[in-house]
Structure formats: structure tokens, C-alpha cells
Amino acid sequence: MKDWLEHHQIPFMVVATKADKLSRSARQKNLAMIRRELQLPMEQPPLGFSAVSGEGLEELLQALQEITESEPIPPSLS
């Protein structure tokens, strides 16, 4: 999916859910592994998110707002 989004120049953000299930150190290790495996640039880190604790909610909402306000839909997808 990441390759498809990049090919079509669609902005995306990787969100790792269930963040509340891991300790802080385990969460950081897992986020680093996700970044490495998906070859994400340092300026595009995966976001840890928990619907239970609310962790990452503000960051997710802000990122979604920025993406939807600043990026037009590519003509091939509209």
C-alpha cells in the first residue's frame, strides 16, 4: 500500500494502533522497527496511537488536517 500511495503521490501517515498495550520503551522500539521496515524518512515517523488512552490523538488530528488542507487530490484519482 505504501508503494501505491507513493506512486500516486498521495500523502500518508503510518499510524500504529494499540499503543497502550506496550510499555513506553517497547513502543519506541516498535515504532523504530516500523520506520526501518517501511523505509520511512526521519521527518515522517510512524505515530503511536491509542483510542483507549487518547495517546497520539492530537497529533493524528493535526496531521489529517494538514494533509487534507494542503494536498490536492491527484487528477488520476479524482
N, C-alpha and C positions, 0 to 999 in steps of 0.2 A: 504494500500500500504506500509506503514511504516513497518508493521509486516512482509510482504512478503520480503521486501528488507533486513530486519534484519535476517530473517530465512535463506536467501540465501547468507548472509554475503556480501551484495553489499553496498558499501559506498554510502551515500546520504547526501544531504543538503536540508533543508527546506527553500524555498525562498518565501517570502510574497511580492507579486507584488502590484502595485498601491500605493507605499509608499508616493508618492507626494500628494495623496488625503487626507492624515491625517496630523494633526499638529504633531510636534515633540513629545509632551507628549502623545498624543493619539497613535502614532506609537509605542512608548516604551511600553505602556500598552498592546497593541495588540500583540506585539512580546512576551511579558512576558506570556500572556494568551496562545498563540500558544505553547510556550515551556512547559508550565504546562500541557495543554491538551494532547499534544503528548508525554509527559514524556521524553523530550529531556534532556540529561545531560548538565551541565553547560558549558562544553567545546565544545558543539555542538549547539550553539544558532541559531535560525532562522535568516535569513538575510532579512532585508527590502530592496526592490529593486524598482526602478522607471526607466522605459525606457524613460520617458519624461525628468526627471531631471538628469538622469545618476547616481543617488544615488545607491550605492551598486554594481555598475558595476565592479570596480576594484576587490573588494572582491570576487565577483562571478567568475570572470575570473581566479583569483588566485586559488580559491578552486577547480574549474573544472580542472585546470592544475595539481594541486597536486593529485587529485583523479585519473585522467587518467594516470599519470606517475607512481604512486606508488602502485596502486592496480591491480593485475591481475584479469581477468575475471574468476569467479569460473568455474570449469570444467563442472558442470551441466548446465551452460548457454552458453557455447561456442559451 
